[in-house]
Amino acid sequence: SKSSEMEDISPVEEYKTHSFPAGKHTFTIDKRYSMIRVVGSGAYGVVISATDSKTNKNVAIKMVPRAFNDEIDAKRILREIKLLKHM
């Protein structure tokens, strides 16, 4: 029956975030990530090093404020994301 099928599906985990300052910006990210340090900042944003509590791996997270305010910048940022997916 449909009702028993629905019971087998696990509920979606609630998405919880936390915010903290990093450089001149405030990051708001999933609680599973805890910041280690600011790695750097540049024309497009700030990069932090963080630990993923689910995988226990270190990750880099880049925040790009106003990423879509300028079409050319948005295309550059999208290109960077596509390149990083292949790393």
N, C-alpha and C positions, 0 to 999 in steps of 0.2 A: 504494500500500500504506500501511497505518497507520504503519509505522515511518518511512517517508520523510516523511509528514505531520508526525510528531512532531519530526523534525530541523529543519523549517522554523520551528518556534516558538522564538523567542528566550528564553533563560533569564531568569528573574526576577532583577532586580538585588537584591543583598543589602542589607538595611536596616541601616545603621550609624548609631549615635547618638553624641553627646557631651554632657557635662554641664558646667555652669558656674554660678557664683552670680550672682544678679540680685536686688538688694534683699535681703530676708530669706529668699528662696527659692532653690532650685536647679532650674534648667531642665534637662531632658533632652530633646533634640530631634534631628531628623535632621541628619547632618553636612553636608548641602547648605546649611544655614542657619548664618550666622555673625553673632553679636550685634554690633550697632553701639553701642547704649546702652539704658539703661532709660528708657522713655518716661514711665511713671507707675505708681502703685500705689493701690489702693483697698480697699474692703471685700471685694471678691470675688477679688482677685488682683493680678498684676503684668503689665504690658505692656512688651515690648521691641521695639525696631526691629532688624531683621536683614536681611541680604542673602541672596537665594537664588542660589546659585552656578550653578544650571541655567538660570535665566531672566535672571540678572544684574539682577533687580529688588529694590527694597526692600519688605519686608513688615512687618506688625505681628503679633506672636505674643503671645497672652494665655494665662497659666497661671492656672488656678483650682483651688487645692488644695481637696480635700473638696467637689467640685462636686455630688456626689450624696448627701451626708449629710443634707440637709434637702430635703424634697419641694418646698416653695415656692421655695427658692433654685434648685433644679434646674430648675424650670419657667421661672424668670426667665432663667437662663443659656441654656436652650434657645431661648427667645424671642429673646434677643440674637443667638445664632448664626443663627437664621432670618433676622433683619433684616440681618445683615452679609452673608449670601449674596447679597442683592439689590443690594449696593453696587458 
